[in-house]
Each structure stands twice: as C-alpha cells, then as structure tokens.
Amino acid sequence: MNTSRCKALLGLVIALLNAHLLVARAAELDANALVAAADAIRFPAEPFQVQVRVSSISTRGKNELHEYQVLQKGYDNSIVRTLLPVSEKGQVMLLKGADLWVFLPQVSQPVRLPLSQRLTGQVANGDLARANFGGDYQATLVKEEDINGERYAQMELIAARRGVTYQRVLYWVSLSTHRPYRAEFYTVSKRLMKTGVYQNFIDMGGTLRPSRLVLSDALHKGEESVLEYSGLKTRAIPDKVFTKEFLRKLQN
C-alpha cells in the first residue's frame, strides 16, 4: 500500500472518530439540557417556598406523618423547617453549598449531616434540601422508549461532585413536554435503593408541576413515602437567611 493511500485511510479513521465523539458529546449536552428542562418544571428557577407533606407507610405497622416548609434559592441554598410532628417542631436544616446542618431546639451548635441520610420513611435529607438534579449530576442518554403512548428519554445521571444524595440515578423525562416521569436511585455499589414516580401535575406558580412524588423501597415491598407539595410561590429571600448566624438568631 502506497504512502498516499495510507494517509488517506488514516485521515478517514480520524474523521470517523471525531464524528463519533461529536455525536456522543451532542447526546450528552442534550441529556443535560433535558434534565435542566425537567428541573424547571419540578420547581421554579427563582427563589421559592413550598409546603411538603410526607406520609410514610410501612408494612411493619409504623406509619408516620411529617410536614415541612422548604425555602429554596438556586441549587445550593435551602432551608427545611419541620412543622409536624409537634415533637420535632423547631428543627431546621440548612443547606449551603455542599454542606448540610441541622439546628435542634435546646442544642447550641448545629449538627452536620450527609444529604444521603434518611430523614423519614423513604425520604433522604437531600430529597427535600436539594430541589434539582442539574447541579449535582452529569447526564447521558441511555435510550428512548414509548410508555403509555408517549415518548420518553431514559437518562443515566452520575454524581458530578462529592456528597450528593445519590451516586447514580436513572431518570425518565418526556421528550415532548419535558415532564419528569420516573426515577430509580442507586447506591455506590449500584444496588437499586428506591424508585420515584412523579404524579398529579397541577398549576403551581404558573406552571404545571408534579404535586405528588411517590418513593418506594426497592428491597421491601409496600414500604413507601408519598410527598405532597402545596402552596408553592416565588418570593424574594435575602442571602443572609441561608447562614448559620441568621438561624442561630432565630433560635435565641
């Protein structure tokens, strides 16, 4: 084979590899854009507050009811106030960046918590304190599939930074409406922990959003928590609210 033909074949191989990389990169960008679009449907980009009622059902006969008020500003600032049960009222979680603290009544110093720690039932701290997926995960498209006559993208979300709530998530989002449909949450060892289904889309803050999220234990059938969102509204929230110093003053 002469030199010119070798060069031509090498050039063709490089061109094909570059094309493949460009296609893969475009799919990755599209997946991340789709996650961002679904995030915007779940919650507004502007600072907001919302009430969250959590009903946890257990096959072991221990049913629980909790209620929280969540204040959120961007990806990295949130406050979760416990309203019910009365025995836990006054507890406040503060998320600032990647750090999460809980303020307890009668305790002078806040306690640091992981986002992945269970809050109640099937709900982890990060399920309430961190509203969106886009800031924590890198998404890639796995496949497209039809579910109940609608086309969905199934995406794999891999943790993009340390300390996130889940290491891996499989996420289904409608290609036509960008509404989230389903999520599967996995441990570091790739074991399925629980599933989530987004339901009951209603007008909240001028956008049709899921007002109900059902989290089901993947290992223990019948164990689930139902999160019901209400009273969502955008509002101005000063940055100083999301500080330990400000929350300490509220407790004193």
N, C-alpha and C positions, 0 to 999 in steps of 0.2 A: 504494500500500500504506500503510495507516494505521500510526500510531506504535506502537500496542499489538501489532499483528501483527509488526512489525519486531523489537520487543523479545522477543516470544515465539520467533521464529526464531533470534535471536541467543542467547537462553538455551539453545535446543535444541542449537545448534552447540557452545557452550561445554561443555554437559553431555556431548556425544558425544566431544569432545576429551579431557575429563577422564577419561571411561571408558576411552578408548584408552590414555591414559598410565598409568592404574591397572593395566590388563591387562598392558601392557608391563613395568611395574615388578614386578608379581607374577611374571611369567615369569622376569625377571632374578633375583629373590630365590630362586625355586625352582631355577634353574640353579646358583646359588652354593651352595645347600643340598645339591644333588645332588653337586657337586664335593666338598664337605666330607664327605659320607657316604662317597664313594669313597675319599677320603684316609684316613678312619678304618679302611677295610678294608685298604688297602695297608700302613699302618703304625699302631701304637697312638698314642694321644694322650699317653700317659705317656712319660717318658724311657725309651729302649731302646738295645740294642746288637744288631747283626746282622752276620753274615759275608756278603760278596758275592764270588762267583767270576765273573770275566768272561773268557769265551772269545771271542776275535775271529778271524773268518775273512775272509781276503782272497783275491780272485781273482788277485792278483799274487804269491801264494805266501808271504806273510808272515803266518803265524798266531801269535797271542800269547795267553798265559795270565797273568792277573793275579788277585790275591786281596787283599781289603781287609777291615778291620774298621771298622764305622761306629758311632759313638756319636751319638745324636740327643736333643735336649731342646727341644721346641717347634719353631716354624718357623725360628727364627733362630740356633740354636746346634747345631753339629755338629763332629765330629772324624772324619777319614778317615785311617786308618793303613794304609800299604802293607805287606802281608805277603809277597807274591810279585810279581815275580821277586826273587830274592835280591839282584840288582844294584840294586834300588830299595827294598829293605827299609830301614825307618827314616824314610822320607819321611812327613810328616804334614801334612794340610791342616786348617786351622781356619776354620770359618765363624762369624762373629759379626755378627749383623745382616745388612747387605748387603755386608760385607767378607769376602773370602776370601784367606787367606795359605797359603803352603806353606813348611814347615820342612824344610830339606835337611841331611843329615849333613855335618859339616865346614864348614857355612856359618853364620856367626854371626848374620846377620839374616834374618828371614823375607822371602819374596818375595810381593808382592801379585799375585793372579791374577783374571781375569774368570771368572764362573760359566760363561760360554758357551764357554770354551776347551776344546779336545779333550783328554781325559785319556788314553784309549786306545781304539783302534778307533772305534766309533760312539758312544762314551760321553763326554759332556761332564762337566766338573767338577761342575756343578750337578745332574747326574743322580744323583750319589751324595751330595753335600753338602747338597742341599735335597730333603727327602723328600716334600713335599706341594705341590700346586698352589694350594690355597686361599689361602695367604698372599701369593702373587705375582700372581694373575690375577683379572680380573673376567670372569665367565661370563655368556653369554646363550644361550638355547635357539635352535638353528637349525632342527631338525626332529626328529620321531620316526620310527623305521623298524624294520622287522622283520628280524632277522638270525638265521638258523637256528632260526626258530620262537620267538624271544624279542624282546621289545620294548625298544628302546634309545633313549636321548636322545642326539642329536648336538649338542654344545655348542661354541661358539667361545670360547676363552679369550684375552683380550687382556692384555698386561702392564700391571699396575697401578702399577708402580714401575720406576725405572731399574735397570739392571744385572742383570736376571733372565736366566735361562738361554736362554729363547726369547721372541721378541716375540709370537708367535701360535701357538696350539695348537688343533687340532680334536680333540675328546675324546668318545669313545663310552662311556656308562655304562648298565648295565642298570636299567630302571625298577622292576623287581620286587625284585632282590637288591642293587642299588647297587654291584655289582661293576664295576670298570673293565674295558673290553674292548680298546679300541684308541685310539691317539693318533697324530696327524700333527703334525710340528714344522716351523715355517716361519721363514724369515729375515725381516729388516726389510723386504726388497723383496718379501715374500710368496711367495718361492720355497720349494717343499717340499724340506726337507733330508733327513728320515728319517721312518720310521714305527716305531711301537712296538706290540707285541701282548703283552697280559698273559695268562699261561698257568699251568697246573698249580696250581690252588688247593688248598692243604693247610692243616691246622691248625697255626698258628704263634702262640703266645701266647694260645691260647684262641679264636681267630677264624680262619675260612677266609680265607687271604690268597694272592695270587699269588706263587708261589715262583720264577717264571721270567718274565723280560722279554726279548723279542727285539727288538733295534733294528736296522733295515735301512736302508742307504743308499738314498735315493730316486733318486740320479743314477747310481750304479754297481751294477748288478745283481750279487748274490752277495756283496756286502760287508756283513757283519753282525756284531753282537756279542750274545752271549747272557749275560744276567746271572742268576745263580742265587743265591737268598737262602736262608740256613740259620742255625740256632741263634739265632733271634730271641727275645729275652727282655726284659721290662721290668726296670729296675733304677734305684736311686737314683744320680744323678750330680750331685755338687756343682757349683754355678755356677762356682767357681774353676777347674774343669777347662777351661772354654771361654775361656781367656785366653792371650795370648801369653806372659805372665810365667810361667805354670804350665808351658807346653810348653817354654819355654827351660830351666827347671829340670830337666825330664825328660831333655833332651838333654845337660846338663852332668854 
